[in-house]
Amino acid sequence: MAICPDVKEYLKKKGVSYEHITHPQVFSYIEEAKALGIEADEIAKNLIIKIKDRRAFAVLPGAHRLDMHKLREVVGSSHARLIMEEEMAAEFPKYEIGAVPPLGELFGIPVYVDKSLLDHETVIFTGGTHTDSIRMNCRDFVNLVNPRVVDLAEEV
């Protein structure tokens, strides 16, 4: 397949340097890391959060778990939750379920990045399909998405 056209156009418009990576079809961050021969923490896991009537992205290293208590505190809502697959399909119809890239500006929604992601030199995230990923410098990613950097990861 290929990176979704609007993602490709967005990255081109922003003038950000990136590498398009194709791999076998995968449905989890651990599978993606195995397919790419890297550690799961090198994958930027993007979770879509529903906060009442709005959405946000929560991005953290692939081997980390989202701490819902921390998330709810950060977003200021005890009702924040992960979006359901049916909602994802309806709200992001151009993208495969579970493969929405964490590009908040493209969707008009805020991005929250776990501070531990910044420990990585590069980030790899989905390009909109289960066979395409994008690798870019972590600093470029942060400059691109202008996230709120917070503590979201569950203590392991």
TAWOVEN-V80732 format. One record per residue. N is the residue number from 1. SS is DSSP state (hx for helix, st for strand, lp for the rest). PSI is psi as a letter, one per 30 degrees, with the letter a starting at -180 (NA if undefined). OMEGA is omega in radians with two decimals (none if undefined). Layout:
n: <N & N>
ss: <SS & SS>
psi: <PSI & PSI>
omega: <OMEGA & OMEGA>
This chain:
n: <1 & 2 & 3 & 4 & 5 & 6 & 7 & 8 & 9 & 10 & 11 & 12 & 13 & 14 & 15 & 16 & 17 & 18 & 19 & 20 & 21 & 22 & 23 & 24 & 25 & 26 & 27 & 28 & 29 & 30 & 31 & 32 & 33 & 34 & 35 & 36 & 37 & 38 & 39 & 40 & 41 & 42 & 43 & 44 & 45 & 46 & 47 & 48 & 49 & 50 & 51 & 52 & 53 & 54 & 55 & 56 & 57 & 58 & 59 & 60 & 61 & 62 & 63 & 64 & 65 & 66 & 67 & 68 & 69 & 70 & 71 & 72 & 73 & 74 & 75 & 76 & 77 & 78 & 79 & 80 & 81 & 82 & 83 & 84 & 85 & 86 & 87 & 88 & 89 & 90 & 91 & 92 & 93 & 94 & 95 & 96 & 97 & 98 & 99 & 100 & 101 & 102 & 103 & 104 & 105 & 106 & 107 & 108 & 109 & 110 & 111 & 112 & 113 & 114 & 115 & 116 & 117 & 118 & 119 & 120 & 121 & 122 & 123 & 124 & 125 & 126 & 127 & 128 & 129 & 130 & 131 & 132 & 133 & 134 & 135 & 136 & 137 & 138 & 139 & 140 & 141 & 142 & 143 & 144 & 145 & 146 & 147 & 148 & 149 & 150 & 151 & 152 & 153 & 154 & 155 & 156>
ss: <lp & lp & lp & lp & hx & hx & hx & hx & hx & hx & hx & hx & hx & hx & lp & lp & lp & lp & st & st & st & st & lp & lp & lp & lp & lp & lp & hx & hx & hx & hx & hx & hx & hx & hx & lp & lp & lp & hx & hx & hx & st & st & st & st & st & st & st & st & st & lp & lp & st & st & st & st & st & st & st & st & lp & lp & lp & lp & st & lp & hx & hx & hx & hx & hx & hx & hx & hx & lp & lp & lp & lp & lp & st & st & lp & lp & hx & hx & hx & hx & hx & hx & hx & lp & lp & lp & lp & lp & lp & lp & lp & lp & lp & lp & lp & hx & hx & hx & hx & lp & lp & st & st & st & st & st & hx & hx & hx & hx & hx & lp & lp & st & st & st & st & st & lp & lp & lp & lp & lp & st & st & st & st & st & st & hx & hx & hx & hx & hx & hx & hx & hx & lp & lp & st & st & st & lp & lp & st & lp & lp & lp>
psi: <a & l & k & k & e & f & e & e & e & e & e & e & e & f & g & k & k & l & k & k & k & k & l & l & k & l & g & l & e & e & e & e & e & e & e & f & h & l & k & e & f & f & k & j & k & j & k & k & k & k & j & c & g & l & l & l & k & j & k & l & k & e & f & l & k & k & j & e & e & e & e & e & e & e & f & h & k & f & g & k & l & k & k & l & e & e & e & e & e & e & f & i & f & f & k & k & k & g & g & k & k & h & i & e & e & e & f & h & l & l & k & k & k & k & f & f & f & f & f & k & e & l & k & k & l & k & g & f & l & g & g & k & l & k & k & l & k & e & e & e & e & e & e & e & f & h & l & j & k & l & j & f & k & k & k & NA>
omega: <3.14 & 3.03 & 3.11 & -3.06 & -3.11 & 3.07 & 3.13 & 3.13 & 3.12 & -3.14 & 3.10 & -3.14 & -3.13 & 3.10 & -3.12 & 3.12 & 3.13 & 3.07 & 3.06 & -3.13 & 3.03 & -3.11 & 3.07 & 3.14 & 3.14 & -3.09 & 3.07 & -3.14 & 3.11 & 3.09 & -3.14 & 3.12 & 3.12 & -3.13 & -3.12 & 3.13 & -3.13 & 3.07 & -3.12 & -3.13 & 3.12 & 3.09 & 3.06 & 3.14 & -3.14 & 3.10 & 3.14 & -3.05 & 3.03 & 3.12 & -3.04 & -3.10 & 3.13 & -3.11 & 3.04 & 3.01 & 2.99 & -3.05 & 3.13 & 3.12 & -3.03 & -3.11 & -3.13 & 3.06 & 3.10 & 3.05 & -3.07 & 3.11 & 3.11 & 3.14 & -3.11 & 3.11 & -3.12 & -3.09 & 3.09 & 3.12 & 3.10 & -3.12 & 3.14 & 3.14 & 3.04 & 3.09 & 3.14 & -3.10 & -3.14 & 3.11 & 3.14 & -3.14 & -3.12 & -3.04 & -3.12 & -3.01 & -3.13 & -3.01 & 3.06 & -3.13 & -3.13 & -3.10 & 3.11 & -3.13 & -3.08 & -3.10 & -3.01 & -3.11 & 3.13 & -3.08 & -3.13 & 3.13 & -3.11 & 3.13 & 3.03 & -3.12 & 3.06 & -3.07 & -3.12 & 3.10 & -3.10 & 3.09 & -3.07 & 3.12 & 3.12 & 3.02 & 3.08 & 3.12 & -3.07 & 3.12 & 3.11 & 3.10 & 3.11 & 3.12 & -3.09 & 3.10 & 3.12 & 3.06 & 3.06 & 3.08 & -3.11 & 3.12 & 3.10 & 3.11 & -3.14 & 3.10 & -3.12 & -3.02 & 3.11 & -3.05 & 2.91 & -3.11 & -3.03 & 3.06 & -3.13 & -2.99 & 3.08 & 3.08 & 3.12 & none>
